[in-house]
């Protein structure tokens, strides 16, 4: 083994000075297809460079690989349940189950295929070591996470349920960089699709059988009333609320996870759904007054409010503190069907793809993952849309002259009696029209922001 590592060192040492710098390490291991990013190379370099002289000499390189090999050996043994020196699909299924992730044996075979070099559908120690040699994971849980990142089996990343972060990501500060990148991506995406969002709100509030509003007519009406700039009315509040909502949701999610799982236990899909829904409800409770102001600003006429502060002041003066929580109950009730269906559909779509379309690799690629995300969130929106519509009407009904102030049940009855069941889905067309551009824009911005902020790519 020493001679193999020795040969590898001299292969990587391009300038033959007896030491590796970061660029030699990165270029060399990229040439042999061992790592995917500069961050992974940096992690190896930082761990291996014991004397901190900015170079890896022969002894440091050998020590890093030997130490890393020991950790990989422990990980291999923990997966090899029957101690036959090979990892089989059933052993992968068993190990993933102990970490709270359920996959089929067929999906486990796809994971094996990506590591299996000789086509035997089992992985021996040599194949395992070669595959993870330059991947700076340190234990079995990190290896499972590496698979989840690279294969697309990570179930349930949705708009309502926050991301999972490893202890390493939390300690290194990667978590807040990812949240910041997501926040900036959300701000750009919301601003880009704001005209469609405002049209949706206008159709929800004003659309009825006697006063039908279609997409082109709605845009024409808004531009005529307030000019092109009016299409972005209410967007400022929508962007400002991203930061507090993300912060509260992330904090609450971590707290609810601790309550629902015993110490050291991995979180399962059901606990993830409950924790995520409760965190979403907690965050909504904190920022709900901003939701009300966003609706009021979007529905308001030109000159009615000069800005967010003026809107808040007028609501407080004329309607009191309670007005900031109008529509809160249907909003809260809408979180459960949205989160549950989004999560279930995403898992179903991913499993279907892995069982039917994955051949050489279990990585579905960006387009499939974005497609699954867009479709699952659309299904979630479809299920919770009537509650969202009633929430918006309740938020805005004080602005409509001659409109009775109804509660949630009263509004449902009124809409069904006057407009029928389709009345509960007014404005859903512009809502669906913004899904694909919103997903595409937020993904591109998110990936660019991750690079800018130095987020490790796994």
Number of C-alpha atoms within 10 A of each C-alpha: 7 10 8 8 15 14 11 15 22 16 14 19 19 16 12 11 9 13 21 26 18 17 11 17 23 23 16 20 17 16 11 8 11 18 22 15 13 17 17 20 23 17 14 22 24 15 12 22 20 16 10 11 9 14 20 26 20 16 12 19 22 18 14 17 17 15 13 22 17 13 16 22 16 14 18 22 18 16 21 21 17 12 11 10 14 20 24 22 20 17 18 22 20 17 19 18 14 12 15 15 19 17 16 14 17 16 21 20 19 22 23 23 21 19 20 20 17 11 11 11 19 18 24 20 16 11 16 20 19 14 17 18 16 19 20 21 20 17 16 20 16 16 17 18 17 16 18 18 14 17 19 18 22 17 18 24 16 20 18 23 24 24 16 15 13 13 11 11 16 11 9 11 12 19 19 15 19 22 19 20 23 21 23 19 23 23 21 17 23 23 17 18 21 21 23 23 25 28 28 24 25 23 25 25 22 19 19 17 11 9 9 12 20 16 15 9 12 19 19 13 14 21 14 11 12 14 12 14 10 20 20 20 25 25 23 17 19 19 18 13 20 17 17 14 20 19 15 18 26 20 14 21 26 15 13 18 18 15 12 14 13 10 8 7 12 16 19 15 17 12 17 22 22 19 25 29 25 21 27 26 21 19 21 22 16 14 17 21 20 20 21 26 24 25 24 26 25 24 23 18 14 14 8 13 16 10 15 16 10 12 18 19 12 13 18 14 9 9 11 11 13 10 19 20 18 24 24 21 14 21 22 19 14 21 22 22 19 24 26 21 20 29 27 17 20 24 20 14 18 20 19 12 14 23 16 9 12 14 13 10 17 25 21 19 12 11 10 15 16 16 16 20 25 23 18 26 25 19 19 25 23 18 19 20 21 22 24 23 27 25 25 24 25 23 24 26 17 18 12 13 7 8 9 11 13 15 15 18 10 12 18 19 13 14 16 13 11 12 16 15 13 11 20 19 17 26 26 18 15 20 20 18 13 18 16 16 16 20 18 16 17 23 18 12 20 23 16 14 20 19 13 11 13 14 19 17 13 16
